[in-house]
Amino acid sequence: MSWVTVIWSMISAACLTLAGVHLPVWLRDRTAWPSFFFSLLALSTAFYAFCEMSMLHAQTPAEYATAIRWAHVPIWLINLSLVAFVRTYLEAGRSWLGWSVIGLRTASLLPNFTTGQGLNYSEISTVLRIPFLAEDVSTALGTPNPWMLIGNLAACLLVVFVADASITAWRRGDRVPALTVGGSAVFFALAGIGQSLLVFWGVMHAPITISLFSLGLVLTMAYELSRNVLRASQLVQELRESEERMALAAEAAKLGIWVRDVARDTFWASPRTRELFGVSPTEPLDLDRLLVKVHGDDRDAVRQALSQEAEGVGEYHTEFRTTSPDGSIRWILAQGRVDFDAAHRPLRARGACSDITVHKQAEQEMIRLHQEIAHAGRVSVMGQLASALAHEINQPLGAILRNAEAASLLLQAAPVDLDEIRSIVEDILADDQRAGAVIDRMRAMLRRHDLEVQPLPVSELVGDVAALVRPDAAVRRVKVVVEIADDVPPVLGDRVHLQQVLLNLISNGMDAIDERGRKVRNIVVTAVRASAHTVEIAVSDSGSGIPTDRLEEVFGSFFTTKATGMGMGLSISRTLIESHGGRLWAENREEGGAKLRFTLPVADATA
């Protein structure tokens, strides 16, 4: 067997082997287009090497013409695959240049099969035998075909296209691929094109060996792809190590991890997640089975959170309860996000969950302690109002006693004046209701109370507190004025807690007036609509005001300027207002005195 046959067979075998390695990559991952176009380039080079070997062994002009005519088919495929490879691998290159190369090379096939003896020769006069690799090989002598200029122009545009794409990739920072792929493609393309032009236009007599240059191009691209495979292998190893670290961190933090493939409707959960939901390690999982484990009162809220996440929010954060097989309740904090495709369709959801039962229990204990402190505050304030309230109750009780004595005397007279007795009984009933209202307000403020949020008319809320403090205000000679704007809507809140805030603020205001012995002794309670979603209530006094550097300090726990004060009133008041979604702050009035303002949500807006 001759050296030419051995070498060209090895070229074909090497190209076929490389194509066989990379084509399965594309078959397994249809997004790996560089592997597909490289395989097409390698197959085309193998096909061209076979045609070129036939040209080297041709004995007659007809045999040479047939071989070179069919060689233009793999040349067309080489151009097509090279343009596509550069576009997909380097992600660069001007589209119009690439399509021009493919268009011209495709157009050259028509004269190749319809004119002369192929695209390169109008006529091959003889086959010249010349020595090459220790044997004689064939080259053609004849008349060049003018249509060959189409192929020459396509080859020049191909070089320009590859060079332009390489420069773009280099400027973008992808310098190694630009140099490896672009540089080698330009070099081997120029070498092959230069040799063919010199031979076909009769400048030199030499065998056509474009296969050698094409092999160099294939090997360079194979090296670049293998470098990517090696990098992918390293990334897989790094990913595996990262997953191990993440699993270790999740285990240390007692986090449960889960992943849901929305498109395939598959669900994976870590052992910790299964433990949190009370699911066995071997039990198959899906979203519906997990939702069954959620407490019935929380299930709809969790389902709604997941639905909003999938509809475009992308992230969710929710707390819910699960019921263990033994009947115990466990609180779970879950958060995660959804990945979307280009059409904004959900692809996969990932998340983490943790057991916050202990935290919830501590939170409930904090709420209980807060309620106890608030209750103690109400008892303290009511104790300060006790003497005035006792006077307020004694008035109707005294009137009831006097009316009862009068009725007793009238009943002893003859005849009995029933109309007068009826009037006395009505007075007794009215005084009884008056005393009962005072007692009811006291009882509401003194009893232990859980948060009961409901729509509250502001006029009623403020009016009840004003009625409660007016007896004490009268004793202190303080005038309590209530001014409520006509457009103030109902607020959303807890009646007792908000009345406690108002009671604290009004009592503090009266104390401030007493401390300075002010001549103007007014407390003004105002309510206005601050915005579409909030109402602002303010309590102003005619005292001496608050030092500017203490406007925020007065809300601290145990801060007081009173000899007998606990320093908890304003702190409790701010906590209560913030628990309603509002805020409480203090400021000084220009005309003297302090003004404490707080906001509350409008009932309609919150609903």
ChimeraX attribute file (.defattr): number of C-alpha atoms within 10 A of each C-alpha:
attribute: neighborCount
match mode: 1-to-1
recipient: residues
	/A:1	5
	/A:2	10
	/A:3	12
	/A:4	18
	/A:5	15
	/A:6	11
	/A:7	15
	/A:8	21
	/A:9	16
	/A:10	14
	/A:11	22
	/A:12	22
	/A:13	16
	/A:14	19
	/A:15	28
	/A:16	19
	/A:17	15
	/A:18	18
	/A:19	24
	/A:20	14
	/A:21	14
	/A:22	22
	/A:23	20
	/A:24	14
	/A:25	17
	/A:26	17
	/A:27	13
	/A:28	9
	/A:29	12
	/A:30	11
	/A:31	11
	/A:32	16
	/A:33	19
	/A:34	24
	/A:35	26
	/A:36	23
	/A:37	26
	/A:38	27
	/A:39	28
	/A:40	24
	/A:41	30
	/A:42	33
	/A:43	24
	/A:44	26
	/A:45	29
	/A:46	27
	/A:47	21
	/A:48	27
	/A:49	28
	/A:50	20
	/A:51	24
	/A:52	23
	/A:53	21
	/A:54	19
	/A:55	27
	/A:56	25
	/A:57	19
	/A:58	22
	/A:59	17
	/A:60	16
	/A:61	22
	/A:62	16
	/A:63	15
	/A:64	24
	/A:65	23
	/A:66	17
	/A:67	22
	/A:68	23
	/A:69	19
	/A:70	18
	/A:71	21
	/A:72	23
	/A:73	18
	/A:74	20
	/A:75	18
	/A:76	22
	/A:77	23
	/A:78	22
	/A:79	21
	/A:80	22
	/A:81	22
	/A:82	23
	/A:83	23
	/A:84	23
	/A:85	23
	/A:86	25
	/A:87	20
	/A:88	16
	/A:89	19
	/A:90	21
	/A:91	13
	/A:92	19
	/A:93	23
	/A:94	14
	/A:95	12
	/A:96	10
	/A:97	18
	/A:98	23
	/A:99	16
	/A:100	16
	/A:101	26
	/A:102	23
	/A:103	14
	/A:104	18
	/A:105	25
	/A:106	19
	/A:107	15
	/A:108	22
	/A:109	19
	/A:110	13
	/A:111	18
	/A:112	24
	/A:113	15
	/A:114	10
	/A:115	15
	/A:116	18
	/A:117	24
	/A:118	28
	/A:119	26
	/A:120	29
	/A:121	25
	/A:122	19
	/A:123	19
	/A:124	20
	/A:125	14
	/A:126	16
	/A:127	21
	/A:128	18
	/A:129	19
	/A:130	14
	/A:131	11
	/A:132	14
	/A:133	10
	/A:134	9
	/A:135	11
	/A:136	16
	/A:137	22
	/A:138	26
	/A:139	23
	/A:140	27
	/A:141	19
	/A:142	18
	/A:143	17
	/A:144	21
	/A:145	20
	/A:146	13
	/A:147	19
	/A:148	20
	/A:149	15
	/A:150	17
	/A:151	24
	/A:152	18
	/A:153	14
	/A:154	23
	/A:155	21
	/A:156	14
	/A:157	18
	/A:158	27
	/A:159	19
	/A:160	18
	/A:161	26
	/A:162	29
	/A:163	21
	/A:164	17
	/A:165	20
	/A:166	29
	/A:167	19
	/A:168	19
	/A:169	21
	/A:170	17
	/A:171	10
	/A:172	11
	/A:173	11
	/A:174	14
	/A:175	16
	/A:176	14
	/A:177	20
	/A:178	26
	/A:179	17
	/A:180	16
	/A:181	26
	/A:182	26
	/A:183	19
	/A:184	20
	/A:185	27
	/A:186	19
	/A:187	16
	/A:188	20
	/A:189	22
	/A:190	17
	/A:191	15
	/A:192	18
	/A:193	18
	/A:194	13
	/A:195	18
	/A:196	20
	/A:197	16
	/A:198	13
	/A:199	19
	/A:200	22
	/A:201	18
	/A:202	15
	/A:203	10
	/A:204	12
	/A:205	17
	/A:206	21
	/A:207	22
	/A:208	21
	/A:209	17
	/A:210	20
	/A:211	22
	/A:212	18
	/A:213	20
	/A:214	26
	/A:215	21
	/A:216	17
	/A:217	26
	/A:218	26
	/A:219	17
	/A:220	17
	/A:221	24
	/A:222	22
	/A:223	14
	/A:224	17
	/A:225	19
	/A:226	13
	/A:227	13
	/A:228	12
	/A:229	12
	/A:230	12
	/A:231	12
	/A:232	12
	/A:233	12
	/A:234	12
	/A:235	13
	/A:236	12
	/A:237	12
	/A:238	12
	/A:239	12
	/A:240	12
	/A:241	12
	/A:242	13
	/A:243	12
	/A:244	12
	/A:245	12
	/A:246	13
	/A:247	17
	/A:248	13
	/A:249	12
	/A:250	18
	/A:251	15
	/A:252	9
	/A:253	10
	/A:254	16
	/A:255	23
	/A:256	23
	/A:257	23
	/A:258	19
	/A:259	17
	/A:260	19
	/A:261	16
	/A:262	16
	/A:263	10
	/A:264	9
	/A:265	11
	/A:266	14
	/A:267	17
	/A:268	16
	/A:269	20
	/A:270	17
	/A:271	16
	/A:272	21
	/A:273	22
	/A:274	20
	/A:275	14
	/A:276	21
	/A:277	23
	/A:278	16
	/A:279	19
	/A:280	11
	/A:281	14
	/A:282	7
	/A:283	9
	/A:284	12
	/A:285	16
	/A:286	14
	/A:287	12
	/A:288	9
	/A:289	13
	/A:290	15
	/A:291	17
	/A:292	13
	/A:293	18
	/A:294	23
	/A:295	18
	/A:296	14
	/A:297	10
	/A:298	14
	/A:299	17
	/A:300	13
	/A:301	14
	/A:302	20
	/A:303	15
	/A:304	11
	/A:305	17
	/A:306	22
	/A:307	14
	/A:308	14
	/A:309	20
	/A:310	23
	/A:311	13
	/A:312	14
	/A:313	13
	/A:314	17
	/A:315	18
	/A:316	18
	/A:317	16
	/A:318	14
	/A:319	16
	/A:320	18
	/A:321	21
	/A:322	23
	/A:323	18
	/A:324	17
	/A:325	11
	/A:326	7
	/A:327	8
	/A:328	8
	/A:329	14
	/A:330	19
	/A:331	21
	/A:332	20
	/A:333	16
	/A:334	20
	/A:335	16
	/A:336	19
	/A:337	18
	/A:338	24
	/A:339	18
	/A:340	15
	/A:341	9
	/A:342	6
	/A:343	6
	/A:344	11
	/A:345	15
	/A:346	19
	/A:347	16
	/A:348	20
	/A:349	21
	/A:350	18
	/A:351	19
	/A:352	19
	/A:353	23
	/A:354	20
	/A:355	20
	/A:356	17
	/A:357	15
	/A:358	11
	/A:359	11
	/A:360	14
	/A:361	12
	/A:362	12
	/A:363	12
	/A:364	12
	/A:365	12
	/A:366	12
	/A:367	14
	/A:368	14
	/A:369	12
	/A:370	15
	/A:371	19
	/A:372	14
	/A:373	15
	/A:374	23
	/A:375	19
	/A:376	16
	/A:377	21
	/A:378	26
	/A:379	16
	/A:380	16
	/A:381	19
	/A:382	20
	/A:383	13
	/A:384	13
	/A:385	19
	/A:386	15
	/A:387	14
	/A:388	21
	/A:389	21
	/A:390	15
	/A:391	14
	/A:392	19
	/A:393	20
	/A:394	13
	/A:395	13
	/A:396	21
	/A:397	17
	/A:398	12
	/A:399	16
	/A:400	20
	/A:401	12
	/A:402	14
	/A:403	20
	/A:404	17
	/A:405	11
	/A:406	14
	/A:407	19
	/A:408	12
	/A:409	11
	/A:410	16
	/A:411	13
	/A:412	9
	/A:413	9
	/A:414	7
	/A:415	8
	/A:416	12
	/A:417	12
	/A:418	12
	/A:419	9
	/A:420	13
	/A:421	18
	/A:422	12
	/A:423	13
	/A:424	18
	/A:425	16
	/A:426	13
	/A:427	17
	/A:428	20
	/A:429	14
	/A:430	15
	/A:431	20
	/A:432	16
	/A:433	13
	/A:434	17
	/A:435	19
	/A:436	14
	/A:437	16
	/A:438	17
	/A:439	17
	/A:440	12
	/A:441	15
	/A:442	18
	/A:443	12
	/A:444	14
	/A:445	22
	/A:446	19
	/A:447	13
	/A:448	14
	/A:449	16
	/A:450	12
	/A:451	14
	/A:452	11
	/A:453	14
	/A:454	13
	/A:455	18
	/A:456	18
	/A:457	16
	/A:458	19
	/A:459	18
	/A:460	12
	/A:461	17
	/A:462	22
	/A:463	15
	/A:464	14
	/A:465	19
	/A:466	20
	/A:467	15
	/A:468	23
	/A:469	18
	/A:470	20
	/A:471	21
	/A:472	22
	/A:473	22
	/A:474	12
	/A:475	11
	/A:476	15
	/A:477	15
	/A:478	22
	/A:479	15
	/A:480	19
	/A:481	15
	/A:482	15
	/A:483	14
	/A:484	17
	/A:485	12
	/A:486	10
	/A:487	9
	/A:488	18
	/A:489	22
	/A:490	21
	/A:491	25
	/A:492	25
	/A:493	23
	/A:494	19
	/A:495	19
	/A:496	22
	/A:497	25
	/A:498	20
	/A:499	21
	/A:500	23
	/A:501	24
	/A:502	23
	/A:503	23
	/A:504	19
	/A:505	24
	/A:506	24
	/A:507	20
	/A:508	19
	/A:509	28
	/A:510	23
	/A:511	16
	/A:512	23
	/A:513	24
	/A:514	16
	/A:515	12
	/A:516	11
	/A:517	12
	/A:518	13
	/A:519	11
	/A:520	13
	/A:521	20
	/A:522	21
	/A:523	25
	/A:524	17
	/A:525	24
	/A:526	18
	/A:527	23
	/A:528	19
	/A:529	19
	/A:530	14
	/A:531	10
	/A:532	11
	/A:533	16
	/A:534	24
	/A:535	23
	/A:536	21
	/A:537	22
	/A:538	20
	/A:539	22
	/A:540	25
	/A:541	29
	/A:542	24
	/A:543	27
	/A:544	19
	/A:545	22
	/A:546	19
	/A:547	13
	/A:548	11
	/A:549	8
	/A:550	12
	/A:551	16
	/A:552	13
	/A:553	13
	/A:554	21
	/A:555	22
	/A:556	16
	/A:557	14
	/A:558	14
	/A:559	16
	/A:560	17
	/A:561	11
	/A:562	12
	/A:563	6
	/A:564	7
	/A:565	12
	/A:566	14
	/A:567	17
	/A:568	20
	/A:569	29
	/A:570	23
	/A:571	17
	/A:572	23
	/A:573	25
	/A:574	19
	/A:575	17
	/A:576	23
	/A:577	19
	/A:578	15
	/A:579	12
	/A:580	19
	/A:581	13
	/A:582	17
	/A:583	17
	/A:584	22
	/A:585	16
	/A:586	21
	/A:587	18
	/A:588	18
	/A:589	17
	/A:590	8
	/A:591	9
	/A:592	14
	/A:593	20
	/A:594	23
	/A:595	23
	/A:596	22
	/A:597	19
	/A:598	22
	/A:599	24
	/A:600	24
	/A:601	23
	/A:602	24
	/A:603	20
	/A:604	13
	/A:605	11
	/A:606	11
	/A:607	8
